[in-house]
Amino acid sequence: LIFDTSDQKALVKECLKEANLDDKIFTDRGVLAEISNAKNEMLTPTQYKLRANGEYRKNNHLLIADGHTKYGASHSLFQLVKDLSCLFKINIKIVMPYNSKTENELDIAVNTLYIHYTPFYQGIPENKWKFPIKYIVRGITYWCWRFWAVREVEKQLDINDIDLIHSNSSREDLGALLANKYNIPLIWHIREFGDRDYRCYSYRKNYVDYMNRSAYRFIAVSDA
């Protein structure tokens, strides 16, 4: 009996449903890739179970990082990358909007891509006369560059190898765009209270609803 790709995916989905497993975490693509890797290594079911210790892990994570080094996002980034890489042996790829000293402060080697993107959430200038100018200029760059950024990510890495996406800032939505397009689970890291902490505006209407629809999980990091 020979199964083609569609048959294999259908069978995996049926097995996941019977096992009552979340198909957003255990995707058919990920499970089939894991089966293929085990076959290539000629592992028996018992050997695979012993090696996995009964735990299914996603090995390739894409982290969309804020380029700023002044605030908490960079400090959270350092700890997250170190823990995922060193403790859980997860392969990390980082996307930053520009080259900053953030990467230089990481004491482990990671694959970093520099792809420009503009945050959808912007601070309101103190000088009122600057606001209309900023709103127009940043708005143009946001709506234009976000599609370019998605294409650049697709060019520079195989997005189908990514198991999980992290958005390390609540200001950017590049991670959400990729997650929605490729049906990859997104974890959104939140460390501000938005309008309560800063005078900001958003190019996305009802951005909180958008974040709720896009994210599989939220991680809140705060001393409040």
C-alpha positions as CSV (number, residue, x, y, z in Angstrom):
1,L,0.0,0.0,0.0
2,I,1.5,3.3,-1.1
3,F,0.4,6.7,0.4
4,D,0.9,9.9,-1.6
5,T,1.5,13.2,0.2
6,S,-2.2,14.0,0.6
7,D,-2.9,10.6,1.9
8,Q,-0.1,10.9,4.4
9,K,-1.4,14.3,5.7
10,A,-4.9,13.0,6.0
11,L,-3.7,10.0,8.0
12,V,-1.6,12.1,10.3
13,K,-4.5,14.5,10.9
14,E,-6.8,11.6,11.7
15,C,-4.2,10.2,14.2
16,L,-3.8,13.6,15.8
17,K,-7.6,14.0,16.2
18,E,-7.9,10.5,17.7
19,A,-5.1,11.3,20.1
20,N,-6.8,14.6,21.0
21,L,-3.6,16.6,20.2
22,D,-3.7,20.3,19.2
23,D,-3.1,20.5,15.4
24,K,-1.8,24.0,15.8
25,I,1.2,22.7,17.8
26,F,1.5,19.2,16.2
27,T,1.1,20.1,12.5
28,D,0.8,17.4,9.9
29,R,3.9,18.9,8.1
30,G,5.9,18.8,11.3
31,V,4.9,15.3,12.3
32,L,5.6,13.9,8.8
33,A,9.0,15.6,8.9
34,E,9.7,14.0,12.2
35,I,8.7,10.6,10.9
36,S,11.0,11.1,7.9
37,N,13.9,12.0,10.1
38,A,13.4,8.9,12.3
39,K,13.3,6.7,9.1
40,N,16.5,8.2,7.8
41,E,18.2,7.5,11.1
42,M,16.7,4.0,11.1
43,L,15.2,4.4,14.5
44,T,12.8,1.9,15.9
45,P,9.6,3.1,17.7
46,T,11.2,2.2,21.0
47,Q,14.5,3.9,20.2
48,Y,12.6,7.1,19.1
49,K,10.6,7.1,22.3
50,L,13.7,6.8,24.4
51,R,15.4,9.6,22.6
52,A,12.4,11.9,22.7
53,N,11.8,11.1,26.4
54,G,8.1,11.2,25.6
55,E,8.2,14.9,24.6
56,Y,7.6,16.4,21.2
57,R,9.8,19.5,20.6
58,K,9.7,22.1,17.8
59,N,13.3,22.5,16.7
60,N,13.3,25.6,14.4
61,H,12.1,28.9,15.8
62,L,12.0,32.3,14.0
63,L,12.3,35.2,16.3
64,I,11.1,38.7,15.1
65,A,13.1,41.1,17.2
66,D,12.9,44.8,18.0
67,G,16.2,46.5,17.0
68,H,16.2,48.8,19.9
69,T,18.7,48.1,22.7
70,K,17.5,50.7,25.2
71,Y,14.4,49.0,26.6
72,G,13.3,45.6,27.9
73,A,12.8,43.9,24.6
74,S,16.6,43.4,24.0
75,H,17.2,42.0,27.5
76,S,14.3,39.6,27.1
77,L,15.7,38.6,23.7
78,F,19.1,37.7,25.2
79,Q,17.6,35.4,27.8
80,L,15.1,33.8,25.4
81,V,17.7,33.0,22.8
82,K,20.2,31.6,25.3
83,D,17.5,29.4,27.0
84,L,16.1,28.0,23.8
85,S,19.5,27.4,22.3
86,C,21.4,26.1,25.2
87,L,18.8,24.4,27.4
88,F,16.4,23.1,24.7
89,K,18.8,22.7,21.7
90,I,16.4,24.7,19.5
91,N,17.7,26.3,16.3
92,I,17.1,30.0,16.4
93,K,16.8,32.4,13.4
94,I,16.5,36.1,14.3
95,V,15.0,38.8,12.0
96,M,16.0,42.4,12.9
97,P,15.0,45.6,11.1
98,Y,18.6,46.8,11.1
99,N,22.1,46.0,12.4
100,S,22.3,47.0,16.1
101,K,24.6,46.1,19.0
102,T,21.9,43.7,20.2
103,E,23.4,40.8,18.3
104,N,26.9,41.7,19.4
105,E,25.9,41.3,23.0
106,L,24.7,37.7,22.4
107,D,27.5,35.4,23.4
108,I,26.2,32.5,21.3
109,A,26.1,32.1,17.5
110,V,22.7,32.6,15.9
111,N,21.6,33.1,12.3
112,T,20.5,36.8,12.0
113,L,18.7,38.3,9.1
114,Y,18.6,42.1,8.7
115,I,15.3,43.0,7.0
116,H,13.8,46.4,7.3
117,Y,10.2,46.7,8.6
118,T,8.3,49.6,10.2
119,P,6.3,49.0,13.4
120,F,2.5,49.5,13.2
121,Y,2.5,51.0,16.6
122,Q,4.3,54.4,16.8
123,G,5.0,57.0,19.5
124,I,3.4,60.4,19.3
125,P,6.0,63.2,19.0
126,E,6.1,65.7,21.8
127,N,5.9,68.6,19.3
128,K,2.4,68.5,17.9
129,W,3.5,70.0,14.5
130,K,5.6,66.9,13.9
131,F,2.7,64.4,14.3
132,P,1.1,64.9,10.8
133,I,4.5,64.6,9.1
134,K,5.4,61.4,11.0
135,Y,1.9,59.9,10.6
136,I,2.2,60.3,6.8
137,V,5.8,59.3,6.3
138,R,5.8,56.3,8.7
139,G,2.4,55.2,7.4
140,I,3.7,55.0,3.8
141,T,6.8,53.1,4.9
142,Y,4.7,50.7,7.1
143,W,2.1,49.8,4.5
144,C,4.7,49.5,1.7
145,W,7.6,47.9,3.5
146,R,5.7,45.2,5.3
147,F,4.9,43.3,2.1
148,W,8.6,43.7,1.0
149,A,9.7,42.4,4.4
150,V,7.6,39.2,4.0
151,R,9.1,38.6,0.6
152,E,12.6,39.1,1.9
153,V,12.1,36.6,4.7
154,E,10.8,34.1,2.1
155,K,13.9,34.7,-0.1
156,Q,16.4,34.4,2.7
157,L,15.1,31.3,4.5
158,D,12.9,28.3,3.9
159,I,9.8,29.3,5.9
160,N,8.4,25.8,5.6
161,D,11.2,24.7,8.0
162,I,10.0,27.0,10.7
163,D,8.0,25.3,13.5
164,L,7.2,28.3,15.7
165,I,7.4,32.1,15.4
166,H,8.1,34.5,18.3
167,S,7.3,38.2,18.1
168,N,9.6,39.8,20.6
169,S,7.8,43.2,20.5
170,S,4.2,44.3,20.6
171,R,4.9,47.1,18.1
172,E,5.7,44.9,15.0
173,D,3.4,42.6,13.1
174,L,5.8,40.9,10.7
175,G,5.6,37.7,12.8
176,A,1.8,37.8,12.6
177,L,1.9,38.3,8.8
178,L,4.2,35.3,8.3
179,A,2.2,33.2,10.9
180,N,-1.1,33.9,9.2
181,K,0.2,33.3,5.7
182,Y,1.9,29.9,6.5
183,N,-0.3,28.7,9.3
184,I,2.6,28.7,11.8
185,P,1.9,29.1,15.5
186,L,2.8,32.6,16.8
187,I,3.9,33.5,20.4
188,W,3.6,37.2,21.0
189,H,5.7,38.6,23.8
190,I,4.1,41.6,25.6
191,R,6.0,43.8,28.1
192,E,4.1,47.2,27.8
193,F,0.6,48.3,28.6
194,G,0.4,50.2,25.3
195,D,-1.5,53.5,25.7
196,R,-1.2,53.3,29.5
197,D,2.6,53.4,29.3
198,Y,3.2,55.5,26.2
199,R,1.5,58.1,24.0
200,C,1.1,56.1,20.9
201,Y,-1.0,55.6,17.8
202,S,-1.6,52.5,15.6
203,Y,-1.9,52.1,11.9
204,R,-4.0,49.0,12.5
205,K,-7.6,49.6,13.7
206,N,-8.5,47.4,16.6
207,Y,-4.9,46.2,16.9
208,V,-5.6,44.3,20.1
209,D,-8.2,42.2,18.3
210,Y,-5.7,41.6,15.5
211,M,-3.1,40.4,18.0
212,N,-5.6,38.1,19.6
213,R,-6.6,36.6,16.3
214,S,-3.0,36.1,15.2
215,A,-1.3,34.8,18.3
216,Y,-1.5,31.2,19.5
217,R,-0.1,32.2,22.9
218,F,0.9,35.4,24.7
219,I,3.8,35.7,27.1
220,A,3.5,38.7,29.4
221,V,6.7,40.1,30.9
222,S,6.2,42.8,33.5
223,D,7.0,43.8,37.0
224,A,3.5,45.5,37.3
